[in-house]
């Protein structure tokens, strides 16, 4: 079983109380028509997730406006589009990694001096990222040249 499947299986097997409340809301509202696996394979921007969820609401998804916003936030946070670390602008990196603009600019400068990042460990070597825990952002990053 690949890593993504293991993470997915572990997350699904957690009791509802241990899960992210937004995930439980997503599961309740969206699994009436879709499997969780079908959604977990997608990577979309927040705007795209918003359009998809709005379409589902128009088709009968049962959720309040506040719940819809929580579902969109959850999907954008957990199933957001991947950012190419080797091609992204400082602004894109700042958003994906949730770091200040100056830190993202330091990443771009490091990349220009040292070449493409080959792995997550390479990225963590950027001095401006010292002391930052980026592990939660790992799946949102793409390291293709």
N, C-alpha and C positions, 0 to 999 in steps of 0.2 A: 504494500500500500504506500502511495507517495505521501510526502509531507503534508500537502494540502488536504488530502483525504483524511489523514490522521487528525489534523487540527479540527477539521469539520466534524468528524465523528466524536471527538472529545467534547467539542462545544455543544453538540446536539444532545449528548448524554448527560450534561450537567442538569441538576434540578433547576426549575424555573427561578427559584429564589436566589440561586448563585449566579444566574446569568445577568447580563446587562438588561435593565428594564426595557430599553428600546429594542433589544433583540427579541425579547418575549412579545412585545407589541407587534413587531414585524412578523414573527412566526404566526401569531394569532390572525392577523389581518391578511397575510399574503399566501399562507399555505392552504387556504381553501381551494385555490386554483392552481398553485405552483408548488413544485418541490423546492426545498431549500437548496438542493444541489444545483438546480437550474439557475438560480439567482447567484449562487456563490461562484459560478464560473465567469460571470460578467465583471467587467471593469468599466465603469462609466464616470463621467464628470458629475458633479452635483446637479448641474443644469439638466443633464440627460436623465439622471435618476428622478428629478422633479417631474419631468415630462412623462416618464414611464409611470410613476405613481399617480399623477393626475389622470392619465389614461385609465389606469386601473380603477380609480374612484368613479370615473364616468361609466365604467362597466359594472359597477355595483360593489366595489370593495367597501366594507363597512368600517369606517374610521372617522373620528371627528377631525376638524381642521388641525387642532393641536396634535393629535395622534399622527396625522399625515406628515406634519413637519418633523416630528420625532423619527418617523420611519425614513424620511428622506435624509435627515442628518445621520442616522445609523448607517444607511446604505452608502452615503458619500464617505463616511469615516472608515467603514470596513470593506467596502467594495469599490473604492474610488479608482480613478484611472491611474495607471502607473506613470511615473515620471522618469524619463531617460536622464540619468545622472550625467551622462557624457554629452548630452546635447541641450539640456535644459538651461534656461536663463537663470540668473540669480533670483529673479522674482518668482519663477516657477519652483525653484529649489526651496526658497523661503516658505512658500505655501505648503509644499509637500512635507518638508521636515519640521515645519512650525518653528523656524529659527528666525532671528532678526535679519534684516536685509544685509547688514554688515557681515554677518556670519556666512550668508549665502554668497555674497561677493567674494569672500575669502575662499570658499569652495571652488568657485569658477576660476579664480586666480591660481589656486593650487593645481587645478586640472590643466590650465594653460601651461604652467611650468613643468608639470610632471607627466602629462599625458593622460589618457583615458583611465578611468577606474575600472578594474576588472572584477572587483568583488565588494561586498559590504565592508569587509575588513580594510580594504584599501581606502574607502571613504572615511572610515573612522580614524585614519591616520592624519587627517587634516587637522592641524593644530587648533584652529578656531572651534573645532567640535570637541575638544578635550573636555571631559567631565559631563558631557551630554549623553543621556540615555536615548539612543535612537532605535533601539531594538523593535519598538512597536511600529516603526515606520518602514521597516525592512521590506515588507511585502508590497509596499507602494512604489518601490524603486526598481528600475530596470537598468542593467549594467551592460547592455549590448553596445558595441563601439559605434 
